Amino acid sequence: MGRVSAVESHDPKLTARDFHMGAAVYSSDGQEIGTLSRLLVDKESLGLKALVAKESRRFSGHLLSPGSFLLADELIVPRDAVASITHDRIGLKLSASEVRNLAPYLSYRYGGETVAEGFGDEISVLALSPSVPFSMKEVANKQADELEISGGENVMLGHTGKKLGTVKDVLFDESQLIGIVVRPDGILKKEVILPRRFLGRSDDLALFADLTAEEFDELNPFEAAD
C-alpha cells in the first residue's frame, strides 16, 4: 500500500485522504472546540458515520472551574457537519453554540435503567467521582452497527492474548476506511498499516486483528506523508 496523504476538502462527501487523531476541531465561527478523539464507522461497510471530538478545557468550561468534576467532554459530530479537513485541522459547519448542543458520547446507567429514566434527565459524565454511585456503568452512545476506533486503544492479535500495539492514526480514502496505523507497543517492532480487511472487534476494550503468521510478516511499514 502506498502513502496516504492528507488533502484539504470542502466537499460534504469528505474527500480528505485521512483523518488524523488529535487534529484540532474548530467551529464555523472560529472557536477551537478541541481535538479528534474517536471515529465511528459502519461495521459492515466501514464507511465513516461520525466523529467524536474531545472538548478543550476552555471550551468545556473546565478551565474556569478546575477543581470541579467535569461532565462529558466528548461530543458526537455528525459526518455531514464537517466543512473542511486537513491533516491537522477539521472545520465544522456548526457555530460554537450549535456544537454545545451536540449529543455527548459517553453516559452512565444504573444497570438496565438509564439516568434519564431514573431522574428525568440523562446525566453524562467523563469519569466517576465520589458522588457518583459505583452501580452506574459507562455506556457509549453509538448504534449497534457502529464500530468505534479510538486513538491509543489496544490492537490485539486475534484472541491469542498478544498485543500488537496501539492505534496511532486512521487512513481514509474519501469516506471509506482503508486501515489504521498501529504504533508498536507490544509484539510489533515498527509502525505498520493494518488494512481494514483484518479489523474486528468482540468488545469495546480493543480492536482485534485476524491475521495469519504470513499476513503478519507482510504488514506494510507506515511512512508519514511529507
C-alpha positions as CSV (number, residue, x, y, z in Angstrom):
1,M,0.0,0.0,0.0
2,G,1.4,3.4,-0.9
3,R,1.5,6.5,1.1
4,V,-1.8,8.1,2.2
5,S,-1.5,11.9,2.5
6,A,-4.0,14.5,3.8
7,V,-5.5,17.0,1.4
8,E,-7.9,19.8,2.2
9,S,-11.5,19.1,1.4
10,H,-14.5,21.4,1.2
11,D,-16.7,18.6,-0.2
12,P,-19.5,17.3,2.0
13,K,-18.5,13.8,0.8
14,L,-15.3,14.2,2.8
15,T,-12.7,13.6,0.2
16,A,-9.8,14.0,2.6
17,R,-7.4,11.1,2.4
18,D,-7.0,10.6,6.1
19,F,-8.3,11.7,9.5
20,H,-5.5,12.4,12.0
21,M,-6.2,11.5,15.6
22,G,-5.6,14.6,17.7
23,A,-6.4,17.0,14.8
24,A,-7.8,20.3,16.1
25,V,-11.5,20.8,15.6
26,Y,-12.9,24.3,15.0
27,S,-16.4,25.7,14.9
28,S,-17.7,27.7,11.9
29,D,-17.2,30.9,13.9
30,G,-13.5,30.2,14.5
31,Q,-13.6,28.8,18.1
32,E,-11.4,25.8,18.9
33,I,-13.6,23.0,20.1
34,G,-11.0,20.5,21.0
35,T,-9.4,17.5,19.2
36,L,-10.5,14.5,17.2
37,S,-10.5,11.6,19.7
38,R,-12.5,8.8,18.1
39,L,-14.2,7.8,14.8
40,L,-17.5,5.9,14.4
41,V,-17.6,3.7,11.3
42,D,-20.2,1.3,9.9
43,K,-19.3,-2.3,10.9
44,E,-20.2,-3.7,7.6
45,S,-19.1,-1.1,5.0
46,L,-16.5,0.6,7.3
47,G,-17.7,3.9,5.9
48,L,-17.4,6.9,8.2
49,K,-20.6,7.7,10.2
50,A,-19.5,10.3,12.7
51,L,-16.6,11.9,14.6
52,V,-16.1,12.2,18.3
53,A,-14.5,15.4,19.4
54,K,-12.9,15.8,22.9
55,E,-13.6,19.3,24.1
56,S,-10.7,21.5,25.3
57,R,-10.7,22.6,28.9
58,R,-11.6,26.2,27.8
59,F,-14.5,25.2,25.5
60,S,-15.9,22.8,28.1
61,G,-15.7,25.4,30.9
62,H,-13.4,23.2,33.0
63,L,-10.6,25.8,32.8
64,L,-13.0,28.2,34.7
65,S,-13.6,25.8,37.5
66,P,-10.6,23.4,37.6
67,G,-11.5,21.9,40.9
68,S,-14.9,20.6,39.8
69,F,-15.7,17.2,38.3
70,L,-16.2,17.6,34.6
71,L,-19.3,16.3,32.9
72,A,-19.0,14.6,29.5
73,D,-16.3,16.3,27.4
74,E,-16.7,14.3,24.2
75,L,-19.3,15.2,21.6
76,I,-20.7,13.2,18.7
77,V,-20.2,15.3,15.5
78,P,-22.3,14.1,12.5
79,R,-20.3,13.4,9.4
80,D,-22.3,16.0,7.4
81,A,-21.4,18.7,9.9
82,V,-17.8,18.7,8.6
83,A,-17.0,21.6,6.3
84,S,-13.2,21.1,5.6
85,I,-10.4,18.8,6.6
86,T,-6.6,19.0,6.6
87,H,-4.2,16.7,8.4
88,D,-4.1,19.0,11.4
89,R,-7.4,20.7,11.4
90,I,-11.1,19.9,11.0
91,G,-13.5,22.7,10.3
92,L,-17.2,22.3,11.1
93,K,-20.3,23.9,9.6
94,L,-21.7,24.4,13.1
95,S,-21.2,27.5,15.3
96,A,-19.8,27.2,18.8
97,S,-23.3,27.5,20.2
98,E,-24.6,24.7,17.9
99,V,-21.7,22.5,18.9
100,R,-22.6,22.8,22.5
101,N,-26.0,21.3,21.7
102,L,-24.5,18.1,20.2
103,A,-25.1,14.8,21.9
104,P,-22.4,13.6,24.4
105,Y,-20.6,10.4,23.5
106,L,-20.4,8.8,27.0
107,S,-23.1,8.4,29.6
108,Y,-23.8,6.4,32.7
109,R,-26.6,4.0,33.5
110,Y,-27.9,2.2,36.6
111,G,-28.0,-1.4,35.3
112,G,-30.7,-1.6,32.7
113,E,-32.2,1.8,33.6
114,T,-30.8,5.0,32.2
115,V,-30.2,8.0,34.3
116,A,-32.9,9.7,32.2
117,E,-35.4,7.1,33.3
118,G,-34.4,7.4,36.9
119,F,-34.1,11.2,37.2
120,G,-35.9,12.6,34.2
121,D,-32.8,13.8,32.5
122,E,-29.8,11.7,31.4
123,I,-26.5,12.8,33.0
124,S,-23.3,12.2,31.1
125,V,-20.0,12.1,32.9
126,L,-16.4,11.9,31.9
127,A,-15.3,9.8,34.9
128,L,-16.8,8.5,38.1
129,S,-16.5,10.8,41.1
130,P,-17.1,10.0,44.8
131,S,-20.6,11.4,44.4
132,V,-21.5,9.0,41.6
133,P,-22.7,5.6,42.7
134,F,-20.5,2.6,41.7
135,S,-23.6,0.8,40.5
136,M,-23.6,3.1,37.4
137,K,-21.8,1.8,34.3
138,E,-20.3,3.6,31.4
139,V,-22.2,3.5,28.1
140,A,-21.1,4.7,24.7
141,N,-23.8,6.5,22.8
142,K,-23.3,4.7,19.5
143,Q,-25.5,2.4,17.4
144,A,-25.2,-1.4,17.3
145,D,-23.9,-1.2,13.7
146,E,-21.2,1.3,14.5
147,L,-17.5,0.4,15.2
148,E,-15.5,2.8,17.4
149,I,-11.9,3.4,16.6
150,S,-10.0,5.5,19.3
151,G,-6.5,6.9,19.3
152,G,-4.3,4.9,21.8
153,E,-6.6,1.9,22.1
154,N,-5.1,-1.6,22.1
155,V,-4.8,-3.7,19.0
156,M,-4.7,-7.4,19.8
157,L,-3.6,-10.3,17.6
158,G,-6.8,-12.2,17.3
159,H,-7.8,-13.8,20.6
160,T,-4.3,-15.0,21.4
161,G,-3.9,-12.5,24.2
162,K,-0.9,-11.0,22.4
163,K,-0.9,-7.2,21.9
164,L,0.3,-5.8,18.6
165,G,0.4,-2.2,19.6
166,T,-2.0,0.8,19.8
167,V,-3.9,2.8,17.3
168,K,-1.9,5.8,16.2
169,D,-4.0,7.0,13.3
170,V,-6.6,6.2,10.8
171,L,-6.4,6.2,7.0
172,F,-9.3,7.1,4.8
173,D,-9.9,7.3,1.0
174,E,-12.8,9.7,0.6
175,S,-15.2,8.4,3.3
176,Q,-14.1,4.8,3.2
177,L,-11.7,3.4,5.9
178,I,-8.5,2.0,4.3
179,G,-6.9,0.9,7.6
180,I,-5.3,2.0,10.8
181,V,-1.7,2.9,11.7
182,V,-0.5,0.8,14.6
183,R,2.1,2.1,16.9
184,P,4.5,-0.6,18.2
185,D,3.6,-1.2,21.9
186,G,3.6,-5.0,22.0
187,I,5.0,-7.6,19.6
188,L,5.3,-5.1,16.7
189,K,8.7,-3.6,16.2
190,K,7.8,-0.8,13.9
191,E,4.7,1.3,12.9
192,V,2.6,-0.6,10.3
193,I,-0.6,-0.2,8.4
194,L,-3.3,-2.7,9.3
195,P,-5.6,-2.9,6.3
196,R,-9.4,-2.8,7.0
197,R,-10.0,-6.4,6.0
198,F,-8.2,-7.6,9.1
199,L,-10.1,-5.4,11.6
200,G,-12.6,-6.8,14.0
201,R,-13.9,-6.3,17.5
202,S,-15.6,-8.5,20.0
203,D,-15.8,-6.0,22.8
204,D,-15.4,-2.3,23.5
205,L,-11.9,-2.7,25.0
206,A,-9.8,-3.3,22.0
207,L,-9.6,-3.9,18.2
208,F,-8.7,-7.4,17.1
209,A,-6.5,-8.2,14.1
210,D,-7.4,-11.5,12.4
211,L,-4.0,-12.4,10.9
212,T,-2.1,-15.5,10.0
213,A,1.7,-15.6,10.7
214,E,2.3,-15.0,7.0
215,E,0.0,-12.0,6.8
216,F,1.6,-10.6,10.0
217,D,5.0,-10.7,8.4
218,E,3.7,-8.9,5.3
219,L,2.2,-5.8,7.0
220,N,3.4,-2.7,5.4
221,P,5.6,-0.3,7.4
222,F,3.9,3.1,7.7
223,E,5.6,6.2,6.3
224,A,4.0,9.6,7.1
225,A,3.4,11.9,4.1
226,D,5.9,14.7,3.7
